[in-house]
Amino acid sequence: MSIRAVNITKRFGKFVALDGVSVDVPTGSLVALLGPSGSGKTTLLRIIAGLETPDAGAVQSRDDDITTHSARDRNVGFVFQHYALFRHMTVFENVAFGLRVRKWPEAKIRDRVSELLKLVRLDEKARLYPPELSGGQRQRIALIRALAPEPPVLLLDEPFGALDAKVRDELRHWLRRFHDESHVTTIFVTHDQAEAFEVADQIVVMDKGKIEQAGTPEEVFHHPKNAFVMDFLGNVNVFRAQLKDGRVLFGDVEMPVGANRKASGDGTADVYIRPHELDLARTADGGNCLLGKVVHINPAGSVVKVRVVAEDFGLMLNVDISPEKYRQLTLRAGEPVYVSPKTAKMFEPDYAI
């Protein structure tokens, strides 16, 4: 079942939570609403669920207007961040709760609950109570409880936000696999960029009640529409560059922003470079580089994270290099290095893709 939000506006007093927002969620897709706190993503999810009423706009399911339908009539599954499991009920009864409300036959309830518990590999926990489960196990029970009545749409409001990093990683991989098998139309709210990029088919980036960009993970990451999207999607280095005769300069370094981004006339502009788009060298042989000093090195992980200060500009830079490059350079804190940009992005105030 497809879901569309059309020109949704929602105010809480003088605060505009949503300002003419439109989102299209195709049947069987998994769409992530991504943005900082206060961007409106949870408000939009609650309006789609029927838990809030918009001041203007419409919610459509297929081609039907369901804006005035109650949450129950919309037949959507909703999973909150904090589980909301019934502590006095066993795992089995928690999952069966929605089916009993809908007066399913007892035999059908047993079959459905058993099927779902096996799906999340928790069938041996059926007789336990929520406090006897780990956080990750409780969240999996919350997910299958929402799925038990076979809703055509599943809404997830930061479902892994209360879990530690390792469990979050395991559950988002599980969610992606589960979606590939079930094809339930799913909308997923998160402020975690890595989570959105790993799980979603489509990403909707929101800020201050508006949509900044929507597209596939590849489109949003590699072709950010504006400075907000670029800055929000990672630990970005920002250079205040000079525009001169069609060139974009930071000191003597020319920024490789591409011919289509070079502004005419003189002035200043912010240039954005991700950590992996900067290179490090021991010498300035390649040219087009600035002198810096290594401040800190974090070699843990698949990339080595190096903090470099360009003292002439009072600028702290984040540079990601491969472990092989790190071993080759034999870097140490306090040593001089040369930093050169491999690619960069610049956004004009009215620029749009």
ABEGO torsion letter per residue (X at the ends): XBBBBBGBBBBBEABBABBGBBBBBBBGBBBBBBEBBGAGAAAAAAAAAGABBBABEBBBBEABBAAABBAAAAGBBBBBAAGGBBAABBAAAAAAAAAAAAGBBAAAAAAAAAAAAAAAGAAAAAABBAAABBAAAAAAAAAAAAAAAGBABBBBBGAAAABBAAAAAAAAAAAAAAAAAAGBBBBBBBABAAAAAAABABBBBBBGGBBABBEBAAAAAABBABAAAAAAAEBBBBBBBBBBGGBBBBEABBBBAEAAABBBEBEBBBBBBBAAABBBBABAAAEGBBBBBBABBBABEABBBBBBBBAAAGBBBBBBBBAAAAAAAGBBBGBBBBBBBABBBBBBAABBX
